[in-house]
Structure formats: C-alpha cells, structure tokens
Amino acid sequence: MEMRARASFEEMQGVTSVVLTEIRAGLEGDFGPIIWEHDAVDYDILGCTNAESENLGARSEQSRSFGFLSLDAAQTERAIEIVSSIARRNGYTRSVRKTAVSGTQYIDLATERGGRVTLVTGDPIGISVSTDCFLTAERLAELQSDD
C-alpha cells in the first residue's frame, strides 16, 4: 500500500544522475578538474527492501562514477564532508563510516526507504547513488484499476 502512494519509477528516473552530477561538481569545486569514468545507469531493485522487491514492477535506479584523484588524509576528510553534505540535502540522512585496513575510507548514506549514496576513497574514488524503490507507472495503473 505504501508503494502505491509514491511517485512512479518513471517520474523518479534521472534523480541519481542529478545527485551524482552535483557531487562531482562539489568535489571538482574543491579539488579542481577530475577525470571521471561513468558506468551506465542501472535499473534494478538495488534500492528496494526485500519486501518491496517482491512486488511486480518494483524498480530502483543506480548511477556510478569513478574519479581519478589521489587524496591525502585532510583531502579525504574534505571529500567525505562534501559528499555527505550534498547527500543529506538530497534526503540521504542516515550514515555509516568505515575504514579498511588499507586506510581506504567508506561512507554510506541512506534514505529512510533504502536509497543510498556511497563514497569509497582511494585512487580512483568511487561514488554511487541509488534511489528508493518505486513501482512502474504501468504497475501503479494496474493496481488502481483493481480497486
């Protein structure tokens, strides 16, 4: 029932690219031009909970980029601050931070419903953004006609 009240997946398409572009621009504003390598946008159930993914027509969107940038400890902290600030402005408010044995920093920010922004420092740095889970417009129309 909750998924019926949300926007359709089609209405939310492109959100991850917008947030990812904002994050890249924020990083470049501080660190100068960065060479980015982008993955194709993926449409799957990545931002869906197990229960949501069992619904026909459940979809989430993910965008990912790798930036060729070496950061020292202070720059890593600044990059985390930039990504966290932009992610929070876009509704990704819950955060978890981890440090690998290698010193690589991981920050994972999430929405209340499963969307995520992840930053992995290192050379390259990796950024991924996924949306919450939404039903396709077709599935929403089917559910409305069943009412």
Disulfide bonds with the S-S distance in Angstrom:
Cys48-Cys133 2.09
